[in-house]
């Protein structure tokens, strides 16, 4: 099975949309692209509706590996990601609609 990857074009579009900053904490350092709905849970790999920029700190928290234990909980970070993308694309996107974004 060939795994779809985020192309450079899509990655750059996500960075531009999120102003080259973490969508949660506004840090411009260590920006990465995160899938709001995981690929393994049916989330789209290439849809801007399912991608968000996160710094390394927030990305680690979303995945349950907090770098700083004083930071937001993984659940809070994951919910904030969903709210950010849902607000940006409302009313066209909600991750619990069953289509995975």
C-alpha positions as CSV (number, residue, x, y, z in Angstrom):
1,X,0.0,0.0,0.0
2,X,1.4,3.4,-1.0
3,X,0.9,6.0,1.8
4,X,-0.2,9.5,0.6
5,X,2.1,12.2,1.9
6,X,1.7,15.9,2.4
7,X,3.2,17.6,-0.7
8,X,5.4,20.6,-0.3
9,X,2.7,22.7,-2.0
10,X,0.1,21.7,0.6
11,X,2.6,22.1,3.5
12,X,3.4,25.6,2.3
13,X,-0.3,26.4,1.9
14,X,-0.9,25.4,5.5
15,X,2.1,27.5,6.7
16,X,0.8,30.5,4.8
17,X,-2.8,30.1,6.1
18,X,-1.6,29.9,9.7
19,X,0.9,32.8,9.2
20,X,4.0,30.6,9.8
21,X,3.1,30.2,13.5
22,X,1.7,27.6,15.8
23,X,-2.1,27.8,15.6
24,X,-2.3,27.2,19.4
25,X,0.4,29.2,21.1
26,X,1.5,31.6,18.2
27,X,5.1,30.5,18.4
28,X,7.1,30.8,15.1
29,X,9.7,28.2,16.3
30,X,9.8,24.6,15.2
31,X,6.6,24.7,13.1
32,X,5.3,21.3,12.0
33,X,2.1,20.2,10.1
34,X,-0.3,18.1,12.2
35,X,-3.3,16.1,11.0
36,X,-6.3,17.1,13.2
37,X,-8.0,13.8,12.5
38,X,-5.3,11.1,12.4
39,X,-4.7,9.3,9.1
40,X,-5.3,6.0,10.9
41,X,-8.8,7.3,11.9
42,X,-9.7,8.2,8.4
43,X,-8.5,11.8,8.4
44,X,-7.5,13.3,5.0
45,X,-3.8,13.5,4.3
46,X,-4.0,16.3,1.8
47,X,-7.0,18.4,2.8
48,X,-6.3,21.9,4.3
49,X,-9.4,21.2,6.4
50,X,-7.5,18.5,8.3
51,X,-4.1,20.1,8.6
52,X,-2.8,22.7,11.2
53,X,0.5,24.1,12.0
54,X,1.8,23.4,15.5
55,X,5.1,24.1,17.2
56,X,7.1,21.1,18.5
57,X,5.7,21.7,22.1
58,X,2.1,21.7,21.1
59,X,2.6,18.9,18.6
60,X,4.1,16.7,21.3
61,X,1.2,17.6,23.7
62,X,-1.5,16.7,21.1
63,X,0.2,13.3,20.8
64,X,0.3,12.7,24.5
65,X,4.0,13.3,25.0
66,X,4.2,16.7,26.7
67,X,7.7,18.3,26.7
68,X,6.6,20.6,29.6
69,X,4.2,19.1,32.1
70,X,3.0,22.6,33.1
71,X,1.6,23.1,29.5
72,X,-1.9,22.2,28.3
73,X,-3.0,18.6,28.6
74,X,-3.0,16.5,25.4
75,X,-6.9,16.6,25.5
76,X,-6.9,20.4,25.7
77,X,-4.4,20.7,22.8
78,X,-6.4,18.2,20.6
79,X,-9.7,20.0,21.3
80,X,-8.0,23.4,20.5
81,X,-6.8,22.0,17.2
82,X,-10.3,20.9,16.3
83,X,-11.8,24.2,17.3
84,X,-9.2,26.2,15.3
85,X,-9.9,24.3,12.1
86,X,-13.6,24.1,12.6
87,X,-13.8,27.9,13.2
88,X,-11.7,28.6,10.1
89,X,-13.8,26.5,7.8
90,X,-17.2,26.7,9.5
91,X,-19.8,25.6,8.7
92,X,-18.2,23.3,6.1
93,X,-16.0,21.2,8.4
94,X,-16.6,19.4,11.6
95,X,-14.5,16.3,12.4
96,X,-17.3,14.3,13.9
97,X,-19.3,14.4,10.7
98,X,-17.9,11.0,9.8
99,X,-16.0,12.0,6.7
100,X,-12.7,12.6,8.6
101,X,-12.3,16.2,7.3
